[in-house]
Amino acid sequence: MMSGGKAAICREIMSELSDWFTEPAVIEACAEAVETLPVFACMDESKVAGFVALKEHPPAATEILIIASRRQYHGNGVGTALVKAAEQFARGRGARLLTVKTLAPRGRKEPHYEATRGFYLRNGFIPAEIFPTLWHEDHPCLFLVKPL
């Protein structure tokens, strides 16, 4: 689990992923949020390859609030390792569900979000509900759950 420098790592990695994270205010809000959350990192020597920040929803759920890996690590198991760390943490805290939110399909060609949704499906998440206006009417939210 990471302790110091969580906000800086979050800003750095999210800023590199401009296909997913386009709004500086969102990146900054995430960076501020991770400072008070459990955060796990996947390391490549001394470099953070990716991270996951978790938000607990006692008694039964833990949410992946943010998960991101540097682009050069996509497809190399970093994300899967981070999900496994999140699962282990959640189980250890008594959670029975791991949840995550991502952008729902919008009827446009968005291969990066199709890849994200595919990643969650391959890692055992089940699409549970679409919230059309949770974030914004142009950004429908797909809520996924994974029983632990």
C-alpha positions, 0 to 999 in steps of 0.5 A, a space after each residue: 500500500 502506498 503512503 506518501 506522494 499519492 496525489 502526485 502519482 495520481 496526477 502524473 499517470 492520469 495526465 498521461 492518459 488523455 484518451 480517458 482523462 480529459 478534464 484537469 478539474 477531474 484529475 485534480 479532484 482525483 488527486 485530492 481524493 487519493 490522499 485519504 484513501 487506501 492506494 496500491 501501486 504496481 512497481 517496475 523497479 523504482 517507477 510506479 507502473 499503475 495504481 488503484 485507489 479504493 473507497 470503502 462502503 461498509 459493511 459489504 462493498 469496496 469501490 475501485 475509485 480510480 485505477 490507472 496504469 501508464 500507457 506503456 504497461 497496458 496489456 502487460 498485467 498491471 491492471 489485473 495485478 491491481 484488481 487482485 490487490 483491491 480484491 485482497 484488501 476488500 476481502 480482508 476488510 470483510 467486503 463481499 463486493 468489489 465495485 467500479 464505475 466507468 463510462 457506459 457505451 454512448 453509441 460512438 466509436 470509443 475504442 479506449 472505453 470499449 477496452 476498459 469495459 472489456 478489461 473489467 469483464 475479463 476480470 470478473 466484473 458484471 455490468 449491474 446498472 447504467 446511471 444516465 445522469 450520475 456524472 453528466 447527461 453526456 457521460 452515462 455511468 456504467 456500474 459494475 460489481 464483482 462478488 468476492 
